[in-house]
Amino acid sequence: MKKSVYMAERRSLRMLFIMLAIITFVVIVLIQTDRCIRPTIKAICEEECHAFTSRLIGKSIQETLSENPHDYNDFSKLLRDENGNITAVETLTGNVNRLQAELLVSLNEALDNSRNAEIDVSLGTASGVWIFAGKGPYVPMRILPIGSADVELVSTLESSGINQTCHKIIIEVNVHVAGAVPFFKTETNVKYEYILTETVLVGNVPNGYAVLGK
């Protein structure tokens, strides 16, 4: 009787040790797997956040501009001397500020509407092995805009040939976004540039760089 009880206790202890060994092995495998794929998941999350936010910004800008079309003369005025040479490029600040405000409202509304948007990330891609790319179970990643968009209209003058200068007015947008997957979160800053107007000025043009809308 005592022997059978002893054998039963021994089998129980053996099973307990086996279960502890299995649990320990599984935990070690999970920790090592996490260490291996975490940098790849972070890079993928940042890339997906950047691509998603860039598409969102571009679409929002195009919708705003389609509702209120603009051309070069709406934002800049060329000043010339008595010989017809360009002496300065004057900014029409009122129009610049008005468009900048419209873009700011439109972009922030688009970001708010996209809050918690989900993108599926393949674990096969996260493994870093090219043969598994796009395969395996998918993990949902949520897009979380942080703060509000920063919109700025920038004017640049660049030489584009002999006695020619290219004047561009560029919309610069900066957005801070985060991508969240289970047990992991990454943040990235998205900078997007959109050429609003562009023209080539012929003649001697003073070199310069100005931030518009200040």
C-alpha positions in Angstrom: 0.0 0.0 0.0 2.8 2.4 1.0 4.7 1.4 -2.1 1.8 2.2 -4.4 1.3 5.6 -2.7 5.0 6.3 -3.1 4.9 5.4 -6.7 1.8 7.6 -7.3 3.5 10.5 -5.6 6.7 9.9 -7.7 4.7 9.9 -10.9 2.9 13.1 -9.9 6.2 14.8 -9.2 7.6 13.5 -12.5 4.6 14.9 -14.4 4.9 18.2 -12.5 8.6 18.5 -13.5 7.8 17.6 -17.1 5.0 20.3 -17.2 7.4 22.9 -15.7 10.0 22.0 -18.2 7.5 22.4 -21.1 6.2 25.7 -19.8 9.8 26.9 -19.3 10.7 25.9 -22.8 7.6 27.6 -24.3 8.4 30.8 -22.4 12.0 30.8 -23.6 10.9 30.2 -27.2 8.3 33.0 -27.0 10.9 35.4 -25.5 13.5 34.5 -28.2 10.9 34.8 -31.0 9.8 38.2 -29.7 13.4 39.4 -29.6 13.9 38.2 -33.2 10.7 39.6 -34.8 10.2 42.8 -32.7 12.7 45.0 -34.7 11.1 43.7 -38.0 7.5 44.4 -36.7 8.6 47.9 -35.6 10.0 48.6 -39.1 6.9 47.3 -40.8 4.6 49.2 -38.5 6.5 52.4 -39.2 6.4 51.8 -42.9 2.7 51.0 -42.9 2.0 54.1 -40.8 4.0 56.3 -43.1 2.3 54.9 -46.2 -1.2 55.1 -44.8 -0.7 58.7 -43.5 0.9 59.9 -46.7 -2.1 58.6 -48.7 -4.5 60.3 -46.3 -2.6 63.6 -46.5 -2.4 63.6 -50.3 -6.1 62.8 -50.7 -7.1 65.5 -48.2 -5.0 68.1 -49.9 -6.3 67.2 -53.4 -9.9 67.4 -52.1 -9.4 70.8 -50.5 -7.7 72.2 -53.7 -10.4 70.8 -56.0 -13.0 72.6 -54.0 -11.0 75.9 -54.2 -8.7 75.9 -57.3 -5.7 78.2 -57.1 -2.9 79.3 -59.4 0.5 81.0 -59.0 -0.9 84.5 -59.2 -3.1 83.9 -56.2 -0.1 83.6 -53.9 2.8 85.6 -55.5 3.3 88.9 -57.2 6.4 89.6 -59.3 7.9 93.1 -58.7 9.9 94.5 -61.6 12.2 97.5 -62.2 11.9 100.0 -65.0 13.8 97.6 -67.3 11.4 94.8 -66.7 13.8 92.8 -64.6 12.4 90.9 -61.6 13.5 92.6 -58.4 11.5 90.6 -55.8 8.7 88.0 -55.4 6.0 89.4 -53.1 3.9 87.0 -51.1 0.1 87.6 -51.0 -0.1 86.8 -47.3 -3.9 86.9 -47.0 -4.4 84.2 -49.6 -1.6 82.1 -48.2 -3.0 82.2 -44.6 -6.5 81.5 -45.9 -5.4 78.3 -47.8 -3.1 77.3 -44.9 -6.1 77.4 -42.5 -8.3 75.5 -44.9 -5.7 72.8 -45.2 -5.2 72.6 -41.5 -8.9 72.1 -40.8 -9.2 69.5 -43.6 -6.2 67.5 -42.6 -7.1 67.3 -38.9 -10.6 66.3 -39.7 -9.3 63.5 -42.0 -6.9 62.4 -39.2 -9.7 62.3 -36.6 -11.9 60.3 -38.9 -9.1 57.8 -39.5 -8.4 57.3 -35.8 -8.2 53.6 -34.9 -8.1 52.6 -38.6 -6.7 49.0 -38.9 -4.1 47.6 -41.2 -3.3 43.8 -41.3 0.3 42.9 -40.7 1.4 39.4 -41.8 3.5 37.5 -39.2 5.2 35.8 -42.1 6.5 39.2 -43.3 7.4 40.0 -39.7 9.6 36.9 -39.5 12.1 38.5 -41.9 12.2 35.4 -44.0 11.4 36.4 -47.6 9.8 33.1 -48.5 7.1 33.7 -45.8 6.4 37.3 -46.8 2.7 38.0 -47.0 1.9 34.6 -45.5 0.8 33.3 -42.1 -1.7 34.7 -39.7 -2.4 38.5 -39.8 -2.2 40.8 -36.8 -4.3 44.0 -36.9 -2.4 47.2 -36.5 -4.3 50.4 -35.4 -3.3 53.8 -36.6 -3.3 56.4 -33.9 -2.6 60.1 -34.9 -0.8 61.9 -32.1 -1.6 65.6 -31.7 -2.6 67.6 -34.8 -1.1 68.2 -38.2 1.4 71.0 -38.8 0.9 72.7 -42.1 3.2 75.2 -43.7 3.5 76.8 -47.1 7.1 77.3 -48.2 8.5 79.3 -51.1 11.7 78.3 -52.8 13.8 79.8 -55.6 16.1 77.4 -57.5 18.3 77.8 -60.6 16.9 75.8 -63.5 19.2 76.9 -66.3 20.9 79.8 -67.8 19.2 83.0 -66.6 16.2 81.0 -65.4 14.9 80.4 -61.9 12.2 78.0 -60.8 9.9 79.4 -58.2 7.9 76.8 -56.2 5.3 77.1 -53.5 5.2 73.8 -51.5 2.8 72.6 -48.9 4.7 70.9 -46.1 2.8 68.8 -43.7 4.2 67.1 -40.6 2.1 64.5 -38.6 3.1 62.4 -35.7 1.4 59.0 -35.7 1.6 55.7 -33.8 1.0 52.1 -34.9 -0.3 49.7 -32.2 -0.3 45.9 -32.4 -1.0 43.6 -29.5 1.7 44.2 -26.8 3.6 46.6 -29.0 3.5 50.2 -30.1 5.7 52.3 -32.3 5.7 56.0 -33.2 6.9 57.8 -36.3 6.9 61.3 -37.8 5.5 61.6 -41.3 6.6 64.5 -43.5 4.7 65.1 -46.7 5.4 67.7 -49.4 3.0 68.7 -52.1 3.9 71.2 -54.9 1.1 73.8 -54.9 2.4 76.0 -57.8 5.5 76.1 -59.9 6.7 78.6 -62.5 9.9 79.4 -64.3 11.1 83.0 -64.1 13.3 84.3 -66.9 15.8 87.0 -66.1 17.9 87.9 -63.1 16.1 86.8 -60.0 17.4 87.4 -56.5 18.2 84.2 -54.7 16.0 83.7 -51.7 14.0 81.4 -49.4 10.9 82.4 -47.5 8.5 80.6 -45.2 4.9 81.7 -46.1 2.0 82.2 -43.9 3.8 83.4 -40.8 
